[in-house]
Amino acid sequence: MFQFKPSLLTLAMIAAGASVQGYAEEVNTDVEPQAQDQSIEVIQVTGIRRSLQESQSLKMSSSSIVEAISAEDIGKLPDVSIAESLARLPGVAAQRLDGRANVISIRGLGPDFTTATLNGREQASVNDNRGVEFDQYPSELLNRVVVYKTPDASVMAQAIGGTVDMQTISPLTYGEQTIAVSLRGEMNDLGALNSGSTDKGYRGSISYVDQFADETIGIAIGYARMQSPNQEERWQAWGYPELDYDAANPKVLGGAKPFVRSSELERDGVMAVFEYQPNDSFKSVVDVYYTKFKDDQRLRGIEIPGQWGAGWGNTGITALETEDGLVTKGTINDAAVIVRNDVNIRDAKSLSIGWNNKFTINDNWSVEADIALSKAERTDLGMESYSGTGRGNGNGATDTLGFEYNGQGGYDFTHNLDYADPNLIKLGGAFSWGNPMGPDSQDGFINKPEIDDELKSLRLAAEYIFDDGAVRSIQFGVNRTDRDKSKRDNGYYLTLKDYPNMMTVPDKYLLDPTSLAFFGMGDMLSYDSLAFYNDGNYIETNADSVDLSRATNSWDVYEEVTTAFVKVNLETELWDLPMTGNVGLQAVHTDQSSDGTIATVDSGTVIKTPITAGDTYTEWLPSINLGFEVAEGQMVRVAAARTLTRARMDKMNANVNFSYNANPTDGVNWSGGAGNPYLKPWLARQYDISYENYFSDQGYFALAVFYKDLENYVYDQQSEFNFGELFPDQPGNPIGLVTQPQNGQGGYVQGIEASLSLDFGIFADTLDGFGTILSGTYNDSEVKETADSEATTLPGLSEKTFNATVYYENSGFDARISSRYRSDFLGEVTKISLQRENVNIKAETVVDAQIGYDFSESGIDALYGLSVLLQVNNLTNEPFTSYFGDDKREVRDFQNYGRNYMLGVNYKF
C-alpha cells in the first residue's frame, strides 16, 4: 500500500546503519531483505558521501522529523567531536566552552530542554543538571547520531526541544571483520601561554568488529584516547557602573580580571558491544560505554579594581576620553592589584551499560525487555592563589594604570610596576576579601564540588502486527526509571601558615614569568600554586561554617518515573495519498523528592537543620506523526504532541536559607531563599509540518515550520513558607517570604528551518565529487513570568542560525570547509565559585576545514586501507564574546582561543 520507495542503495544504507535499540526501530525494517541482496553497493560508497547518503536514508524513512549524522567509516565521524557535528544540523546550535563545542540548543531551546540518549536510553550527566556535555563522548566510538525533533509515544526520553540519540555499531548488521586504527597529532597556534604548559597533543583510536559462530555472534570493541592542548587569552570585566556612581556620568570599567589559560584535556573512552542472534526469533545485545575525562587548567592573570574599587583598591578614575556614554580612555589612580595563579581541574567519569532482548513469538507477536544503568561522577578543584604588594586594603605599593578601549572587546593597559618581581609581589591576600582567621586572612580559596548521578531503567514492551488493514501494528509497554543525583559543594578559605605576614614565593615553586602582553601588563610572577597548596602551606577553613549560601548549595534529588505507553502504527491511504505514521499516548507518573538543609546564621556561625520534601504528579502526553507521499520522492509530514521537560535538578533541591527578625516593620519575621522540590516540569503543546523532496540518493531539500506553545515556565518568585512547622517555639508570624523557583506563566517558541544537500555531479560529470550542505533556521520566542510581566527571550535561543559545508571527494581526495553561524543568545557560563549564570553571548561564525587522501584508491596495494588527514579547527580564529546589557562594548568576556591544527593517519584492515 505504501509507495514511497527509496533506491536500492538507500535501502542498503538503512540496513547497514540501523542500530539495534531505541529509536532506530522506527526505520522501516521491511526493506532489509531487499537491501541485503544488494549489500555490495554499501561497500562501494565511502567517505563523506557515504555519511550523507546514510543520514539522508534515515531522515527519509523515519516516522518522525529527524536529522542525522553517520560515520564515514568505522571510527570516523565527520568532525572531531559529537557536538561539532551536531552544530551543523538544521535547527541545532552549539555553545563553546574553552574553545570546543560543549552543549547544544535545538530549535532555539537550550540544554535544559534537550535530552541525550545512548542507544535509546537516557544518560546521566556530569554537570549540575540534566544536560549532557557532548565532549564527554569520543566521536570515534559512535556509529551514528540522530536528533529527533518530534516525539512519539514509544520515546521514553522526551524533551520539548528534542532528543539526541547517540548510537553504537551493530556488529552483526555490519557483517564483516574490520580493524580500524587512527592517530592524529595536534597543535595550537597561540603557543604555550603559561609556564609548564604545552601547545601540542594527540588523539588516537582503535576499533575491532567481527562475527563468529555462523554469524550468530557479533562483537565490537573500541578504545579512544585524547590528550588535547588548549590555550586562551581572556579579557574579563566585573561590570560597568557610572563614573563616580553618578547617574549623569558615562559608564566606566568597574574592574577587570584578564588572564591567560593553558589547558590539557585528557579523555579515554571504551566501547564494547556483544550481539547474539541464534535465529530470526531472538536477539540479545549487551553494550558498554565508558569515558574518563580530565581537564587540567592553569590560569594566570592580574585582577584590577576599577570604579568599584574606588576607596579601597584605588583613589578613583580620571576619564580622558568618552564616546557614546562610555569612558574609552582613562587612568586608575593609586591602583592596587591582585596577582593570581589559579588552577582548575575537572575529573569526570561516565559509564553506560545496557542489555536489550527481543523475542518474536510468531508472525504477529513480539516482546522486548531492556535494562540499563547510567552513572556519572565529577570532582572539580578550583583553586585561587593570591599575591600582591601588601596585605589588605590600603597597604603596599600602588601603580598608575592607564586603560584604553581597543575596539575588539577589551582594554589595553599601561603600567609602571614590575609585576614579575618576586621581591615586590608576595604571597598573601592583597585585598580585604575575607576574614576566616582574622582581619584580611583570605589568601586564596579552593572549591571542591562533587557530583554523583545514577540512572537505572527497565523497559518491557510488546508489539502486535496486523495481517492487513490501515493499522500496521500496536506497540505498548511500561518503562521505569529511577534517578538519584547529589551535589556536595565543598569550599575552603585558604590562609598562609605565616599569617599575618606576607610570604616571598620559595624558589622551589617559582616558574618563568607569564606574559600578559595581550592587554599590555607585561610579565607577571608565576609559581606552581597547586604544589604549594599540596605541600601544606595553607590553613583551610570550611566555608559552609560561615557562608550561608554555601551551606545550602549541597543537595540530593531523587526521581522515580513510571511511563505507560501505547502507540498505533499506521499504513494506509488518505485522500488518495499513501500515508504512514503513528498515534500514541503516554501516562507519566513521577515521584520526586529532595534531601536538603535549612540554614541560618547565629552569632557568625551557620546553624543547619536537615529537611526532606517532595511531590508526585501524573501527566498525559498524546502524540501523532503522519507522513504523506504527495509525489514520487516527496513527503509532507505533520506532527502534534504534548511534551514535557523536567525541571533543573539544582532548582529542585529542598534547601532553605533564612533570617529571623524579631521586630519587623512589615509584620514578616522570616525571609530567605530556597529551592523547590515541588517544581512541576516544563510542558508544551507542539505542532510541526515539513516538506521533504528527495531528488537523488545524495540530494534533498527540506522546509519545516514549528510552533511550541509553552504551558508554563520556571522563574524565581517570592512565595510563602511556613517556618512554624520547623520552629514551632519561635514567636511571631510563622509565615515568611522566600525567593524560590516557581512554575509561572508560559509563552511560545516558533520558527522555520530549511536545508539542502546537493551533489553537483547530477548537473555535469565534470562536477562529480563536488557538493554542498546548507541549512538555516529562524527562531522567535516569548515567555512571561506572570500575565502582566514583561516578555523575555528563552535562554539558549539564537534568532538566526546558518550552516554551510562545501566539499570535494573523488579518486581518493577529500576536501571540505564548514562554517556555522549563530546570532546573539542568552547562554549559561561559569561565575565565581564555579556557580552558573546566564549572560548575553555575541553572535559568532566558526569555520573548520580539512583535506585528506585515501591511498586505497591510489592503485598501490601496499597502501590499501591507509588514509591521511589534515584538519584545522577555528580557521578564522573566531573569539567567544559575552557582554552586559544591550551595549556590546560592555564586554564581560572576550576569549581568544587560536587555531587548532591536526595531522593524522587512519588505517583500516
Number of C-alpha atoms within 10 A of each C-alpha: 12 13 13 18 14 18 12 19 20 26 27 27 27 27 27 23 25 26 23 24 22 19 24 20 14 17 20 16 15 10 17 16 13 13 23 18 11 15 19 12 15 22 12 8 16 16 19 22 20 20 25 22 25 31 25 26 26 27 20 26 21 20 24 25 24 23 22 24 25 25 27 21 18 22 27 23 25 21 19 18 19 26 25 26 20 27 25 26 24 27 30 28 33 24 24 16 13 16 22 18 21 19 25 28 24 27 31 30 25 26 25 24 25 26 24 26 21 22 23 23 29 26 28 28 28 25 19 21 18 25 21 24 18 20 19 24 25 25 26 28 28 23 23 25 25 22 25 25 23 28 29 31 25 25 17 25 20 26 27 28 28 26 25 28 25 25 25 25 28 24 27 24 18 19 15 12 16 16 17 20 21 21 20 20 18 22 21 23 15 16 17 21 23 24 18 12 18 19 21 20 19 18 20 19 23 22 22 20 23 18 22 12 9 8 16 15 19 25 22 25 21 23 21 24 21 22 19 22 25 32 30 25 24 25 23 23 26 21 20 22 20 19 23 17 13 10 10 10 14 20 24 26 29 20 21 20 21 26 26 23 25 25 25 22 17 19 23 21 24 21 22 21 22 19 24 21 17 14 8 9 13 16 19 19 21 18 23 19 22 21 21 20 21 20 19 17 22 25 22 30 26 23 20 24 24 30 26 22 19 19 11 17 28 24 17 21 24 15 17 13 12 14 10 8 12 22 24 22 21 20 19 25 19 18 24 30 25 24 29 26 24 24 22 21 19 18 18 23 21 23 19 23 19 23 19 21 20 20 16 16 11 10 11 12 15 18 18 18 17 21 19 21 22 24 22 23 21 22 20 21 19 19 26 22 27 25 28 28 24 24 25 22 17 19 15 14 15 19 17 16 21 20 23 18 18 14 10 11 23 25 23 16 20 16 15 11 16 16 23 18 14 21 12 18 27 22 25 31 30 29 24 17 15 19 13 21 16 11 13 21 25 29 30 25 21 24 20 19 21 22 23 22 25 21 23 22 20 19 20 16 19 18 19 17 16 14 11 10 11 15 17 18 20 19 19 20 19 19 20 18 20 18 19 19 26 22 21 18 22 19 23 20 22 29 27 22 13 12 19 17 14 20 17 14 20 11 9 10 13 15 14 14 18 20 22 19 13 17 20 15 21 18 17 24 27 25 25 19 21 17 12 16 16 9 9 11 14 18 17 20 17 16 22 22 17 19 17 22 18 20 28 25 23 23 24 23 25 22 20 18 19 20 21 21 23 22 22 19 21 20 20 18 16 10 7 10 16 19 24 25 24 23 20 22 21 25 17 20 17 19 15 23 23 27 20 25 23 20 24 23 17 11 7 11 13 19 18 19 12 12 14 16 17 19 14 15 13 13 16 15 20 21 22 24 24 21 26 23 23 17 13 13 17 18 21 19 21 22 25 22 24 26 27 24 21 19 22 18 24 22 23 29 30 27 30 29 25 19 15 17 12 14 10 12 8 6 13 17 21 23 20 18 21 26 26 25 26 21 22 22 19 23 22 26 19 23 19 21 19 19 19 23 20 20 15 17 19 22 20 20 17 19 19 21 17 21 21 24 17 23 19 22 23 21 16 17 15 17 15 14 18 15 18 16 10 12 10 10 9 13 10 16 15 19 18 21 20 22 20 21 23 22 21 18 18 20 21 20 23 19 20 19 21 20 22 19 22 20 21 18 13 17 9 8 9 10 13 15 18 19 21 18 20 21 22 23 25 18 20 18 23 15 22 21 21 15 12 8 10 10 14 12 19 22 20 28 25 30 18 21 28 25 25 19 19 16 20 20 20 15 12 15 18 20 19 19 18 20 19 23 21 24 16 19 24 19 21 17 17 12 10 7 17 16 11 12 12 14 19 22 25 20 17 16 18 18 20 21 20 20 18 19 20 22 20 18 17 13 9 9 10 9 14 16 15 19 20 19 18 18 23 20 23 21 18 13 18 17 24 23 23 26 21 18 14 8 9 15 18 21 26 25 24 22 25 20 23 22 20 24 20 21 18 18 18 20 19 19 11
